[in-house]
Amino acid sequence: MDLVPGDLDAVVEVARRAGWLDVHDEVLSAAPAGEGNMNRTLRISTGKRSIVLKQSVPFVAKYQEIPAPHARDRVEAAFYREVAGCPELADAMPIFLGHVAEHHLLAFEDLGTAADFTSAYRDGEVAGLYALGAWLTLLHARTSA
């Protein structure tokens, strides 16, 4: 199963088996969720909810000639499981719905059109960077061995 709109029936079946979509949910739309540099992403919307799926592939999704660790999804899933135990961290992240290792597939709640921090590089905005720094400090404190 490849996380591409052309393989949507298989993608939806995997999402239903994982419990991310109900068997009765009608898929209204499926489209890439952003550019996706490293991974393939797909936003699936039904009448009830919208989820974002993320699939690691053995190359950089944006530059397919560049190899990348295929199993990086497992590390990301472990990270989300670890952070879920700390509400102060988890509350600032999308809800992790689960992982299907067989397909290198992660699922998250859809945050919609939330912005990233790339504007800080262009505009010199620092307010968001202070919040990010505080979150990273907490992450380090809660997860360091």
Legacy VTK file of the C-alpha trace (Angstrom):
# vtk DataFile Version 3.0
C-alpha trace
ASCII
DATASET POLYDATA
POINTS 145 float
0.000 0.000 0.000
1.365 3.380 -1.039
0.100 6.571 0.521
-0.982 8.175 -2.733
-4.455 9.226 -3.910
-4.335 6.544 -6.629
-4.178 3.829 -3.957
-6.972 5.373 -1.879
-9.106 2.232 -1.506
-6.188 0.339 0.057
-5.269 3.320 2.245
-8.837 3.645 3.539
-9.006 -0.100 4.227
-5.814 0.063 6.319
-7.159 3.130 8.179
-10.421 1.310 8.913
-8.652 -1.843 10.134
-6.528 0.347 12.415
-9.660 2.003 13.831
-8.824 5.479 12.532
-11.886 5.553 10.273
-15.262 3.973 10.908
-16.450 1.391 8.394
-19.476 3.591 7.673
-17.495 6.809 7.151
-17.722 8.055 3.580
-14.468 9.556 2.344
-15.288 13.003 0.980
-11.769 14.025 0.041
-8.181 12.828 0.089
-5.261 15.077 -0.766
-1.641 15.577 0.254
-1.330 17.314 3.625
1.339 19.846 2.780
4.493 19.478 0.733
5.983 16.512 2.561
9.766 16.669 2.341
10.753 13.366 3.951
7.463 11.487 4.005
4.311 11.041 2.013
1.280 12.625 3.658
-2.415 12.353 2.972
-5.319 14.223 4.569
-8.500 12.137 4.528
-11.776 13.897 5.268
-15.098 12.239 5.983
-18.361 13.779 7.081
-17.358 13.166 10.716
-13.627 13.826 10.932
-10.394 14.526 9.172
-7.131 12.690 9.795
-3.610 13.019 8.472
-1.662 9.933 7.486
2.105 9.965 7.142
4.136 7.216 5.465
7.893 6.857 5.533
9.456 5.652 2.306
13.054 4.474 1.705
13.927 7.802 0.098
13.274 11.500 0.640
9.742 11.960 -0.688
10.530 15.329 -2.256
13.813 14.129 -3.797
13.356 10.458 -4.569
16.973 9.978 -5.679
18.131 10.597 -2.080
17.910 7.490 0.142
16.487 7.770 3.663
15.994 5.339 6.579
12.764 3.487 5.829
12.074 2.547 9.459
12.041 6.146 10.716
8.293 5.788 11.279
9.026 3.414 14.159
11.203 6.011 15.881
8.545 8.680 15.396
5.826 6.374 16.761
7.980 5.651 19.834
8.490 9.395 20.316
4.748 10.116 20.201
4.024 7.268 22.625
6.658 8.588 25.032
5.411 12.169 24.871
1.782 11.076 25.341
2.654 10.365 28.989
3.444 14.040 29.608
0.355 16.241 29.123
2.418 19.465 29.129
4.183 18.197 26.011
1.343 16.282 24.378
-1.063 19.222 24.608
1.127 21.169 22.168
1.181 18.376 19.577
-1.341 16.733 17.280
-3.035 13.710 18.815
-1.250 10.545 17.719
-3.870 8.051 16.584
-1.560 5.129 15.953
0.991 3.305 13.851
0.798 0.435 11.374
4.418 -0.713 11.150
3.746 -3.091 8.251
2.964 -0.095 6.031
5.310 2.425 7.728
2.164 4.439 8.416
1.393 6.945 11.190
-1.967 8.634 11.829
-2.682 11.951 13.526
-5.591 14.243 14.212
-5.857 16.895 11.518
-4.839 20.347 12.723
-6.165 21.939 9.561
-4.151 24.795 8.177
-1.948 25.339 11.239
1.190 27.348 10.512
4.723 26.119 10.998
7.709 28.141 12.215
9.236 28.897 8.813
8.028 32.508 9.020
10.515 33.080 11.851
13.330 32.725 9.336
11.779 35.274 6.982
10.159 37.757 9.299
12.378 37.590 12.368
9.404 36.684 14.578
10.652 35.531 17.953
7.527 35.203 20.125
6.753 31.740 18.793
10.389 30.757 19.114
10.314 31.464 22.858
7.367 29.092 23.220
9.183 26.507 21.113
12.311 26.888 23.250
10.290 26.382 26.441
8.644 23.286 24.955
12.012 21.848 23.880
13.435 22.492 27.367
10.513 20.596 28.881
10.929 17.797 26.337
14.578 17.432 27.290
13.785 17.457 31.015
11.001 14.866 30.743
12.692 12.439 28.367
16.406 12.559 29.243
17.804 9.406 30.780
LINES 1 146
145 0 1 2 3 4 5 6 7 8 9 10 11 12 13 14 15 16 17 18 19 20 21 22 23 24 25 26 27 28 29 30 31 32 33 34 35 36 37 38 39 40 41 42 43 44 45 46 47 48 49 50 51 52 53 54 55 56 57 58 59 60 61 62 63 64 65 66 67 68 69 70 71 72 73 74 75 76 77 78 79 80 81 82 83 84 85 86 87 88 89 90 91 92 93 94 95 96 97 98 99 100 101 102 103 104 105 106 107 108 109 110 111 112 113 114 115 116 117 118 119 120 121 122 123 124 125 126 127 128 129 130 131 132 133 134 135 136 137 138 139 140 141 142 143 144
